[in-house]
Amino acid sequence: MMLRLLLAVLCLVSCGLAAPRPVRVRVRARGNGRIIGGTFTDIASYPWMVSMQINGLHYCGASVISSNWVLCAGHCIYGANLATYSLRAGTTTRESGGVVSAVAYGALHGYYNPTTIDYDISVMQAATPFPIGGNIQIVGLPAQGYDPPGGLAVTVTGWGGTATTGPPAPPTMMKVDINIIDRATCVTIFGVTDRMICAGEAGKSTCIGGSGGPLVSGSTQVGIVSWTYTPCEAQGGVYSNVGNLRSWITAAAGV
């Protein structure tokens, strides 16, 4: 599960010597998501939020992009047996309530790289369409090529605790309000590609279990929780750049 944890310790340059390159860790771990520095919230405030589950247990976050498609991180379905996957929408509690659908089909970006975590995007088709309305709503998507500017206020949602290590995560959805990190700084810290954006800061980020969740500006999804370094509290995180990958979403899901 690559507990090369898309979250390797951020090493700094010391005594004029370059520090060793950190290991990237996917922000994922079954049933144990984390939002660092966040607060509890509810599905009515973020009605596009979905819990992607394996055998009924939360595994990754996702978002509703049409009545029968969700958007997620690529590494959440890489090498997966989708017959064991389900999608739970319309609930604040990750493993109860709402509406549950089996996954009929999933598409992973053809250029997804499990080593670099580039092109970290996927879509899944719900076997039973979601009843859009009330606590289940479609999130907006940006235009192709949109690159969120540094300083843009954004919010990430998901399920989990508040630290890299600690007690089991509570089942209630959480959110944290953060800002986009300008691209130059993002490249310097994380070595990202154009398919990635950065957001957050020390003490405000996502961690293991948050993968696939939406990063939104208002009601428009600009990012997908992808990876960071560990410990999660030390810095922000990296998200798939939805604007850069927008045309792929249309090609794969018709959305």
KANOR-V139301 format. One record per residue. N is the residue number from 1. RES is the residue in one letter. PHI is phi in whole degrees, -180 to 180 (none if undefined). D_LAST is the distance of its C-alpha to the last C-alpha in Angstrom with 2 decimals. Layout:
# KANOR-V139301
{{N:RES:PHI:D_LAST} {N:RES:PHI:D_LAST}}
This chain:
# KANOR-V139301
{{1:M:none:30.03} {2:M:56:30.83} {3:L:-79:32.85} {4:R:-77:33.29} {5:L:14:31.44} {6:L:-35:29.01} {7:L:-150:31.48} {8:A:-73:34.75} {9:V:-61:37.41} {10:L:-73:37.09} {11:C:-93:40.35} {12:L:-105:41.93} {13:V:-70:44.26} {14:S:-133:47.79} {15:C:55:51.18} {16:G:79:49.66} {17:L:-107:48.10} {18:A:-71:44.43} {19:A:-74:43.16} {20:P:-63:41.63} {21:R:-69:37.87} {22:P:-68:36.21} {23:V:-93:34.19} {24:R:-83:30.51} {25:V:-127:29.54} {26:R:-67:26.22} {27:V:-82:25.83} {28:R:-150:26.00} {29:A:-173:28.60} {30:R:-56:28.36} {31:G:66:29.08} {32:N:-144:30.31} {33:G:-73:27.77} {34:R:-145:29.12} {35:I:-118:28.46} {36:I:-87:31.32} {37:G:73:32.95} {38:G:-98:30.61} {39:T:-134:31.27} {40:F:-70:30.31} {41:T:-142:27.61} {42:D:-138:25.96} {43:I:-66:22.65} {44:A:-62:23.11} {45:S:-82:22.80} {46:Y:-138:19.63} {47:P:-72:18.03} {48:W:-91:14.78} {49:M:-71:17.13} {50:V:-130:17.26} {51:S:-99:20.16} {52:M:-87:19.45} {53:Q:-123:22.78} {54:I:-118:25.04} {55:N:51:27.62} {56:G:84:27.08} {57:L:-111:27.60} {58:H:-57:25.25} {59:Y:-127:24.18} {60:C:-146:21.22} {61:G:-87:19.04} {62:A:-160:15.26} {63:S:-141:12.87} {64:V:-79:10.85} {65:I:-114:7.19} {66:S:-164:7.02} {67:S:-65:10.23} {68:N:-136:10.20} {69:W:-133:8.37} {70:V:-124:10.09} {71:L:-107:10.33} {72:C:-151:13.90} {73:A:-76:16.54} {74:G:-64:17.29} {75:H:-69:20.89} {76:C:-73:20.19} {77:I:-119:19.49} {78:Y:-62:21.61} {79:G:70:24.28} {80:A:-86:23.27} {81:N:-98:24.20} {82:L:-66:21.08} {83:A:-66:23.41} {84:T:-95:24.85} {85:Y:-93:21.63} {86:S:-144:20.47} {87:L:-124:18.20} {88:R:-113:20.06} {89:A:-120:18.43} {90:G:79:20.29} {91:T:-141:23.41} {92:T:-79:25.39} {93:T:-97:27.28} {94:R:-66:25.56} {95:E:-123:27.28} {96:S:-156:28.04} {97:G:78:26.72} {98:G:70:23.30} {99:V:-123:21.30} {100:V:-117:21.16} {101:S:-131:19.12} {102:A:-70:19.77} {103:V:-97:17.26} {104:A:-85:16.65} {105:Y:-163:15.03} {106:G:-138:14.31} {107:A:-127:13.39} {108:L:-106:15.36} {109:H:-56:15.20} {110:G:-63:17.96} {111:Y:-100:19.87} {112:Y:-56:20.06} {113:N:-119:23.73} {114:P:-69:25.36} {115:T:-87:28.30} {116:T:-91:26.84} {117:I:64:23.59} {118:D:-80:21.78} {119:Y:54:18.09} {120:D:-85:17.96} {121:I:-150:14.36} {122:S:-151:12.93} {123:V:-131:10.38} {124:M:-131:11.98} {125:Q:-100:11.55} {126:A:-76:13.91} {127:A:-65:16.61} {128:T:-117:17.11} {129:P:-55:14.36} {130:F:-76:14.96} {131:P:-78:16.96} {132:I:-67:15.18} {133:G:142:18.11} {134:G:62:20.93} {135:N:-86:20.45} {136:I:-126:16.87} {137:Q:-134:14.40} {138:I:-88:10.83} {139:V:-80:11.24} {140:G:-76:10.37} {141:L:-122:9.13} {142:P:-76:11.55} {143:A:-71:11.72} {144:Q:-56:12.21} {145:G:93:15.81} {146:Y:-66:16.37} {147:D:-122:19.18} {148:P:-60:20.44} {149:P:-75:24.17} {150:G:-58:26.98} {151:G:92:28.12} {152:L:-61:24.85} {153:A:-75:25.13} {154:V:-139:22.50} {155:T:-135:22.52} {156:V:-118:21.81} {157:T:-124:22.04} {158:G:173:23.09} {159:W:-118:26.05} {160:G:154:29.39} {161:G:-85:32.72} {162:T:-129:33.91} {163:A:-154:35.46} {164:T:-60:35.11} {165:T:-127:37.81} {166:G:155:39.16} {167:P:-68:39.03} {168:P:-55:36.20} {169:A:-70:33.13} {170:P:-68:33.09} {171:P:-83:30.38} {172:T:-88:29.27} {173:M:-62:26.17} {174:M:-125:27.10} {175:K:-145:25.81} {176:V:-138:27.22} {177:D:-92:26.98} {178:I:-137:27.22} {179:N:-131:26.75} {180:I:-66:25.05} {181:I:-88:27.72} {182:D:-57:28.27} {183:R:-61:27.21} {184:A:-61:30.84} {185:T:-67:31.86} {186:C:-58:28.81} {187:V:-66:29.79} {188:T:-62:33.43} {189:I:-78:32.97} {190:F:-111:30.23} {191:G:64:30.08} {192:V:-78:26.31} {193:T:-102:24.21} {194:D:-67:21.69} {195:R:-84:18.95} {196:M:-131:20.72} {197:I:-133:21.80} {198:C:-122:24.65} {199:A:-155:25.40} {200:G:102:28.26} {201:E:-161:31.99} {202:A:-57:34.89} {203:G:88:34.82} {204:K:-139:31.25} {205:S:-166:28.58} {206:T:-116:26.90} {207:C:-149:28.57} {208:I:-51:28.61} {209:G:104:26.22} {210:G:-86:23.74} {211:S:-49:21.43} {212:G:87:17.69} {213:G:-70:18.08} {214:P:-83:16.27} {215:L:-106:18.16} {216:V:-120:17.44} {217:S:-111:18.99} {218:G:68:19.38} {219:S:-114:16.11} {220:T:-112:13.96} {221:Q:-85:13.40} {222:V:-105:15.11} {223:G:-149:16.25} {224:I:-128:16.38} {225:V:-55:19.97} {226:S:-123:21.30} {227:W:-157:25.08} {228:T:-159:28.30} {229:Y:-105:32.05} {230:T:-108:34.40} {231:P:-76:35.84} {232:C:-61:32.76} {233:E:-69:35.00} {234:A:-78:36.10} {235:Q:-164:33.14} {236:G:-75:29.48} {237:G:-139:26.65} {238:V:-111:24.01} {239:Y:-128:20.25} {240:S:-64:17.45} {241:N:-86:16.42} {242:V:-62:12.74} {243:G:-61:13.30} {244:N:-68:14.93} {245:L:-106:12.29} {246:R:-59:9.21} {247:S:-66:9.18} {248:W:-67:9.59} {249:I:-59:6.52} {250:T:-63:4.69} {251:A:-64:7.84} {252:A:-83:8.11} {253:A:-122:5.38} {254:G:71:3.80} {255:V:-110:0.00}}
